[in-house]
Amino acid sequence: MLMSENELAAIRRRKLRELQTRAAALEIKNDKIDADKVLGSVFRGRAWEVFNAANVQFPEVMNKIKGALVKLVLSGKIHEIDGEQLYALLRSLNLRVRLKTEIRFLKHGATKSVADQIKQDF
């Protein structure tokens, strides 16, 4: 079974297109993408606080999540994410991130911690 010149040319063009696609994908993969810069463009509010706390507590898992978030941002599936959304995402992945929380009172123009308020009352 002999192929015509047109069929051979079509096969060559298809193979060349596949090779160019692979080369482009490899080139993108080899380029160093600044993940923090990409995430910084979509993080809002307390997102960095949540991300950094989670990164300290779960460094290996957060490295994978960071890569996944960057891919989602670059693909256009995530446009912005705030601290509460990121926290909810991490909770849905069964990561219980402990955040530093403080309760402060504003009284007569001064902020006081709960401990200071209790000391003052006694």
C-alpha positions as CSV (number, residue, x, y, z in Angstrom):
1,M,0.0,0.0,0.0
2,L,1.7,3.2,-1.2
3,M,0.9,6.6,0.2
4,S,0.6,9.6,-2.0
5,E,2.8,12.6,-1.6
6,N,-0.1,14.6,-0.1
7,E,-0.7,11.9,2.6
8,L,3.0,11.9,3.5
9,A,3.1,15.7,3.6
10,A,0.1,15.7,5.9
11,I,1.7,13.1,8.2
12,R,4.9,15.2,8.3
13,R,3.0,18.4,9.1
14,R,1.1,16.6,11.9
15,K,4.3,15.2,13.4
16,L,6.0,18.6,13.2
17,R,3.0,20.2,15.0
18,E,3.2,17.6,17.8
19,L,7.0,18.1,18.2
20,Q,6.5,21.9,18.3
21,T,3.7,21.5,20.9
22,R,6.0,19.3,23.1
23,A,8.9,21.7,22.7
24,A,6.7,24.7,23.7
25,A,5.4,22.7,26.8
26,L,8.9,21.8,27.8
27,E,10.0,25.4,27.4
28,I,7.2,26.7,29.6
29,K,8.1,24.0,32.2
30,N,11.8,25.0,32.2
31,D,11.0,28.7,32.6
32,K,11.2,29.7,36.2
33,I,7.9,31.1,37.3
34,D,7.9,33.2,40.4
35,A,5.1,31.4,42.3
36,D,5.0,34.1,45.0
37,K,4.5,36.8,42.4
38,V,1.7,34.8,40.7
39,L,0.0,34.1,44.0
40,G,0.4,37.7,45.1
41,S,-1.5,38.9,42.1
42,V,-4.6,36.9,43.2
43,F,-4.3,36.9,47.0
44,R,-6.5,39.4,48.8
45,G,-7.0,40.3,52.4
46,R,-5.5,37.9,54.9
47,A,-4.7,35.2,52.3
48,W,-0.9,35.6,52.8
49,E,-1.4,35.2,56.6
50,V,-3.3,32.0,56.1
51,F,-0.9,30.7,53.5
52,N,2.2,31.4,55.5
53,A,0.7,29.8,58.7
54,A,-0.2,26.7,56.7
55,N,3.2,26.6,55.1
56,V,4.9,26.6,58.5
57,Q,2.6,23.9,59.8
58,F,2.4,21.7,56.6
59,P,5.5,22.6,54.4
60,E,5.4,19.5,52.2
61,V,1.7,19.5,51.5
62,M,1.7,23.3,51.0
63,N,4.4,23.0,48.4
64,K,2.1,20.8,46.3
65,I,-0.9,23.1,47.0
66,K,1.2,26.1,46.0
67,G,2.0,24.5,42.7
68,A,-1.6,23.6,42.1
69,L,-2.7,27.1,42.9
70,V,-0.2,28.6,40.5
71,K,-1.3,26.3,37.7
72,L,-5.0,27.3,38.4
73,V,-4.1,31.0,38.3
74,L,-2.0,30.7,35.1
75,S,-4.8,28.8,33.4
76,G,-7.3,31.5,34.4
77,K,-9.5,29.4,36.7
78,I,-8.7,31.5,39.8
79,H,-8.9,35.3,39.6
80,E,-8.8,36.2,43.3
81,I,-8.8,34.4,46.6
82,D,-9.1,35.9,50.1
83,G,-8.0,34.5,53.4
84,E,-11.4,33.0,54.3
85,Q,-11.6,31.2,50.9
86,L,-8.1,29.9,51.3
87,Y,-8.8,28.7,54.8
88,A,-12.0,27.0,53.7
89,L,-10.0,25.3,50.8
90,L,-7.4,24.0,53.3
91,R,-10.1,22.8,55.7
92,S,-11.7,20.9,52.8
93,L,-8.4,19.2,52.2
94,N,-8.4,18.2,55.9
95,L,-5.6,20.7,56.9
96,R,-6.5,22.3,60.1
97,V,-4.5,25.5,60.0
98,R,-4.0,27.1,63.4
99,L,-4.0,30.9,63.1
100,K,-2.8,33.3,65.8
101,T,-5.8,35.0,67.1
102,E,-6.1,37.8,69.7
103,I,-9.1,39.5,71.2
104,R,-8.6,43.2,71.8
105,F,-10.8,45.8,73.3
106,L,-11.0,49.3,72.2
107,K,-11.7,51.5,75.3
108,H,-11.2,55.2,75.5
109,G,-9.1,55.2,72.3
110,A,-6.7,52.6,73.5
111,T,-6.6,48.9,72.6
112,K,-6.2,46.4,75.3
113,S,-5.8,42.6,75.3
114,V,-8.1,40.4,77.2
115,A,-5.4,39.7,79.8
116,D,-4.9,43.5,80.4
117,Q,-8.6,44.0,80.6
118,I,-9.0,41.3,83.2
119,K,-6.0,42.6,85.2
120,Q,-7.6,46.1,85.2
121,D,-11.0,44.8,86.4
122,F,-9.4,43.0,89.4
